[in-house]
Amino acid sequence: MLFKDLPREALMRPLSRNEVVGMLVRLTIFGAATYYSIKWVVEAMDPTFKQKNQAKKRAEQLMKRIGVEGVKLTEYEMNIASHLVDPQTMKVSWRDIAGLDEVINELQDTVILPFQKRHLLAGSKLFQPPKGVLLFGPPGCGKTMIAKATAKASGCKFINLQASTLTDMWYGESQKLTAAVFSLAVKIQPCIIFIDEIESFLRNRSSLDHEATAMMKAQFMSLWDGLDTSSTTQVMVMGATNRPQDVDPAILRRMPTTFHVGLPVRHIHQTAVPLSLQNTRQRQDILRLILAGENLSNAINLKEIAEKTEGYSGSDLRELCRDAAMYRVRDYVRKEQMRQIAQQLQDCQEEEKPVDEERLRPVTQLDLLFGLDKMKESKRATASMLPSVAEVPLD
């Protein structure tokens, strides 16, 4: 039936109460169906929709925990804020780092003092932290530990930035996320933006780079330069790498303060102590720090282990000590298995006693030597898998 077939009086008469209620119910159902349909389409088009919502909730909790309240953040800044690290929750301090005294002292003077004593020269344009700090050296020497200890000692907010955080499937979103990194850092300053393995994110640019990656790098450097527009800005970018030659030269220019975190080598000036003895002392300090709090035999000779670990990093020494500590547990388990077998043969049932640390023997020198042999075998196997110098292609 068409509207022209209806009588004029039927069209002009007011709707009854039931008709109005029915119309409102239909409109409500239609609106709800439309809303959930659009939401389903958006979630289907963006598979990271749920992850973004979870990151937003996590960011709100982190902001409250570190005492940042009343700061309005954009959607992109909330995404970056989910990677904040509360410096008070960091368990790494300078006491946990051995053998890097010169690097630590220089970091305290160059990086931490401008953060902690800013009030002494509030009007100075020179007394401020460096714009960028680069920690470079072989793997396993403590670069990431130094970054965490720096953030804890300075009391700065700590953004653990990863390349995957700035990548997005939509065109232009990576640039907005990059801008959010620095805008967030300025809002919650003092702040340290830490990029581990920085060469994977800000490596040398070339014509083969993807357009989105090239634009993201360019904007990152542009915003980084913009940090010095205000003399009161306390934002620093800290990077760690074991391949500084792969980092873009423009990035290295923006990191005027560099620290070489190398293998255990003690730099003692104006001394007649041989270099090999200095290296041994430094490795001995690292071993002493790693084994602190462990049940050790009185016959432990850390100097002997230090002399036999030339070229070992702090990470290598920690793995050596871990293996040594495991040998006493293995001995205990084997003795328990033999005891159970003897009980079964004698048809004697006794209640199994809980494992007590006092029943475990202390770590001995032989355990450390066994761990050293195992580490040497592992290093030989790794070296055999690496290509020789002649086989490495030159770029």
C-alpha positions in Angstrom: 0.0 0.0 0.0 1.4 3.4 -1.0 1.2 6.6 1.1 -1.1 8.2 -1.6 -3.6 5.4 -1.1 -3.9 6.2 2.6 -6.5 8.7 3.7 -5.2 12.1 4.7 -6.7 11.8 8.2 -4.6 8.6 8.9 -1.4 10.4 8.0 -2.2 13.5 10.0 -3.4 11.9 13.2 -1.0 11.8 16.2 0.8 8.5 17.0 -0.4 6.5 19.9 1.7 5.7 22.9 2.2 2.1 21.8 3.3 3.2 18.3 5.8 5.7 19.8 7.3 3.0 22.1 7.5 0.5 19.2 9.3 3.1 17.0 11.8 3.9 19.8 12.5 0.2 20.3 13.1 -0.4 16.6 15.4 2.7 16.4 17.3 1.4 19.5 17.8 -2.0 18.0 18.8 -0.5 14.7 21.4 1.8 16.3 22.8 -1.0 18.4 23.1 -3.3 15.4 24.8 -0.5 13.4 27.3 0.2 16.3 28.3 -3.4 16.7 28.5 -3.9 13.0 30.9 -1.0 12.6 32.9 -2.1 15.6 33.2 -5.6 14.1 34.4 -4.2 10.8 37.0 -2.0 12.4 38.4 -4.9 14.5 38.4 -7.1 11.4 40.4 -4.5 9.5 42.8 -3.8 12.3 44.0 -7.0 14.0 45.9 -5.0 16.6 42.8 -3.3 17.9 42.6 -5.5 21.1 46.4 -5.1 21.7 46.0 -1.3 21.5 43.2 -1.4 24.1 45.3 -3.5 26.4 48.3 -1.2 25.9 46.1 1.8 26.9 45.0 0.1 30.1 48.6 -0.9 30.9 49.8 2.7 30.2 47.2 4.2 32.6 48.4 1.8 35.4 52.1 2.6 34.7 51.4 6.4 34.7 49.8 6.2 38.1 52.5 3.9 39.5 55.3 6.3 38.5 53.4 9.3 39.9 52.4 11.0 36.6 48.9 12.3 37.0 46.9 15.1 35.4 48.8 14.8 32.1 46.6 14.4 29.1 47.9 12.0 26.5 46.9 11.3 23.0 46.1 7.8 21.7 49.6 7.5 20.2 51.2 8.7 23.4 49.3 6.1 25.4 50.6 3.5 23.1 54.2 4.5 23.8 53.5 5.0 27.5 52.7 1.3 27.7 56.5 0.7 27.3 57.4 2.9 30.3 59.5 1.3 33.0 59.3 2.5 36.6 62.9 3.2 37.7 62.0 2.2 41.3 61.1 -1.3 40.2 64.5 -1.8 38.5 66.6 -4.2 40.6 69.9 -3.3 38.8 72.2 -0.8 40.6 75.8 0.2 40.3 76.7 -2.5 42.9 75.6 -5.1 40.4 78.2 -4.0 37.8 81.8 -4.9 38.3 84.9 -4.2 36.3 83.6 -1.0 34.6 84.6 1.6 37.1 85.8 4.2 34.6 82.7 4.0 32.5 80.5 4.2 35.6 82.4 7.2 37.0 82.2 9.0 33.6 78.4 8.3 33.3 77.8 9.6 36.8 79.7 12.9 36.0 78.4 13.4 32.5 74.9 12.0 32.5 73.5 11.7 36.0 74.7 14.9 37.6 72.8 17.2 35.1 69.6 15.3 36.0 70.1 15.3 39.8 71.7 18.7 40.3 69.7 20.8 37.8 68.6 23.2 40.5 72.2 24.4 41.1 72.3 26.1 37.6 68.7 26.3 36.7 69.3 29.2 34.3 72.3 27.7 32.5 72.0 26.5 28.9 75.1 24.3 29.2 74.4 22.4 32.4 72.0 19.8 31.0 72.3 16.1 30.1 73.7 15.2 26.7 71.2 14.9 23.9 72.3 11.3 23.1 74.5 8.7 24.7 75.8 5.6 22.9 77.0 2.4 24.7 78.9 0.2 22.3 81.0 -2.9 22.7 81.0 -6.7 22.4 77.9 -8.7 23.4 77.4 -9.7 27.0 79.5 -6.9 28.6 76.8 -5.1 30.5 75.5 -2.4 28.2 71.8 -2.9 29.0 72.6 -3.3 32.7 74.4 0.1 32.6 71.3 1.7 30.9 69.0 0.4 33.7 71.4 1.4 36.5 71.6 4.9 34.9 67.9 5.3 34.9 67.6 4.1 38.5 70.4 6.3 39.7 69.1 9.4 38.0 65.5 8.8 38.9 64.4 9.4 35.3 61.3 7.9 33.6 62.5 5.2 31.3 61.0 4.4 27.9 62.2 1.1 26.6 61.6 1.7 22.9 61.6 -1.1 20.3 61.4 -0.9 16.6 58.2 -3.0 16.6 56.5 -0.3 18.7 56.7 2.2 15.9 55.6 0.0 13.0 52.0 0.0 12.0 50.0 -1.5 9.0 48.4 1.9 8.2 50.2 4.5 6.1 51.4 7.5 8.2 50.8 5.8 11.6 54.5 5.1 12.2 55.3 8.8 11.8 52.6 9.7 14.4 53.9 7.1 16.8 57.5 8.4 16.3 56.3 11.9 17.1 54.5 10.6 20.2 57.7 9.2 21.6 59.2 12.7 22.0 56.0 14.5 22.9 55.5 11.9 25.7 59.1 12.2 26.9 58.8 16.0 27.1 55.5 15.7 29.1 56.9 13.3 31.7 60.5 14.6 31.8 63.1 14.0 33.0 63.1 11.0 30.7 65.5 8.6 29.1 64.5 6.9 25.8 66.5 3.7 25.6 66.9 1.8 22.3 68.7 -1.6 22.6 70.3 -2.9 19.5 70.0 0.5 17.9 71.6 -0.6 14.7 68.6 -2.7 13.8 66.3 0.4 14.0 68.5 3.3 12.9 71.0 1.6 10.7 72.7 3.2 7.6 70.1 4.6 5.2 70.2 3.6 1.6 68.1 3.9 -1.6 66.8 0.4 -0.9 65.0 1.4 2.3 61.2 1.2 2.3 59.5 4.5 2.0 57.8 4.2 5.4 61.1 3.2 7.1 62.9 6.1 5.5 60.3 8.6 6.6 60.2 7.2 10.1 64.0 7.5 10.4 63.9 11.1 9.0 61.2 12.2 11.4 63.0 10.5 14.4 66.1 12.5 13.7 64.2 15.7 13.0 62.3 15.5 16.3 65.5 14.5 18.1 67.1 17.7 16.9 64.1 19.7 18.1 64.8 18.7 21.7 67.4 21.5 22.1 64.8 24.2 21.4 64.3 24.6 25.1 67.2 24.8 27.6 65.1 23.3 30.3 64.3 20.1 28.4 65.6 17.0 30.2 65.2 14.3 27.6 68.0 12.0 26.6 68.2 9.2 24.0 70.4 6.3 25.0 71.3 3.5 22.6 73.2 0.3 22.9 74.9 -1.7 20.1 77.6 -4.1 19.4 77.9 -3.0 15.8 78.5 0.8 15.8 79.7 0.7 12.2 76.1 -0.1 11.1 74.5 2.9 12.8 73.7 5.8 10.5 76.3 8.6 10.7 73.6 11.2 11.3 72.5 9.2 14.4 76.1 9.1 15.6 76.3 12.9 15.3 73.3 13.2 17.5 75.1 11.0 20.1 78.1 13.1 21.1 78.7 11.1 24.3 79.9 7.6 23.7 81.1 4.9 26.0 83.0 1.8 25.1 81.8 -1.1 27.2 84.4 -3.7 26.4 85.7 -7.0 27.7 87.1 -6.9 31.2 90.2 -4.6 30.9 91.2 -2.4 33.7 92.6 0.9 32.5 95.1 1.9 35.2 97.3 4.8 34.2 100.8 5.4 35.3 101.3 2.0 36.8 103.9 -0.7 36.4 101.4 -3.5 36.8 101.3 -5.7 33.6 98.2 -5.4 31.5 97.5 -9.2 31.8 97.4 -8.9 35.6 95.1 -5.9 35.4 92.7 -7.9 33.2 92.9 -10.8 35.6 92.0 -8.6 38.6 89.0 -7.2 36.7 87.6 -10.7 35.9 88.3 -11.7 39.5 86.1 -8.8 40.7 83.3 -9.8 38.3 83.5 -13.5 39.5 83.4 -12.3 43.2 80.3 -10.2 42.5 78.5 -13.1 40.6 79.2 -15.6 43.4 78.3 -13.3 46.2 75.7 -14.9 48.5 76.4 -18.4 47.2 77.6 -21.3 49.4 81.2 -21.6 48.4 84.0 -23.9 49.6 86.8 -22.3 51.6 89.3 -23.6 48.9 87.8 -21.5 46.1 90.5 -19.8 44.1 88.9 -17.1 41.9 92.3 -15.9 40.7 93.0 -19.2 39.0 89.7 -19.0 37.2 90.3 -15.4 36.2 93.7 -16.3 34.8 92.1 -19.0 32.6 89.2 -16.9 31.2 91.1 -14.4 29.1 88.7 -12.7 26.6 85.6 -13.8 28.5 82.8 -11.2 28.9 80.7 -10.7 32.0 77.9 -12.7 30.5 80.3 -15.6 29.8 81.6 -15.6 33.4 78.0 -15.6 34.7 77.2 -18.7 32.6 80.3 -20.4 33.8 79.3 -19.8 37.5 75.8 -21.0 36.7 77.0 -24.3 35.4 79.3 -24.7 38.4 76.4 -24.1 40.8 74.4 -26.8 38.9 77.0 -29.5 39.5 76.2 -29.7 43.2 72.5 -30.1 42.5 73.2 -32.9 40.0 75.4 -34.7 42.6 72.6 -34.4 45.1 70.0 -35.8 42.7 72.2 -38.8 41.8 72.8 -39.5 45.5 69.0 -39.4 46.1 68.4 -41.8 43.2 71.0 -44.2 44.6 69.4 -44.0 48.1 66.0 -44.8 46.6 67.4 -47.8 44.8 69.0 -49.0 48.0 65.7 -48.6 49.8 63.9 -50.6 47.2 66.4 -53.4 47.4 66.2 -53.5 51.2 62.3 -53.1 51.2 62.8 -50.2 53.5 60.4 -47.3 53.2 61.3 -44.0 54.7 59.5 -40.7 54.4 61.1 -38.6 51.7 62.7 -35.5 53.3 62.3 -32.1 51.6 65.4 -30.7 49.8 67.3 -28.4 52.1 70.0 -26.1 50.9 72.1 -27.1 53.8 72.1 -30.7 52.6 73.7 -29.5 49.3 77.5 -29.4 49.3 79.1 -26.0 48.6 80.4 -25.0 45.2 84.0 -26.2 44.9 87.0 -25.2 42.7 86.4 -28.4 40.7 82.9 -27.3 39.9 84.2 -24.0 38.5 86.9 -25.8 36.4 84.2 -28.2 35.0 82.1 -25.2 34.2 85.1 -23.6 32.5 85.7 -26.7 30.3 82.1 -26.7 29.3 82.2 -23.0 28.4 85.4 -23.5 26.3 83.7 -26.4 24.4 80.7 -24.2 23.7 82.9 -21.4 22.5 84.9 -23.7 20.2 81.6 -25.0 18.7 80.3 -21.5 18.2 83.6 -20.4 16.5 83.5 -23.4 14.1 80.0 -22.2 12.9 81.2 -18.7 12.2 82.6 -17.9 8.8 86.3 -17.1 8.5 87.5 -13.6 7.7 88.2 -14.6 4.1 84.6 -15.8 3.7 82.9 -12.7 5.0 81.6 -10.7 2.0 82.7 -7.1 1.9 80.0 -4.4 1.4 
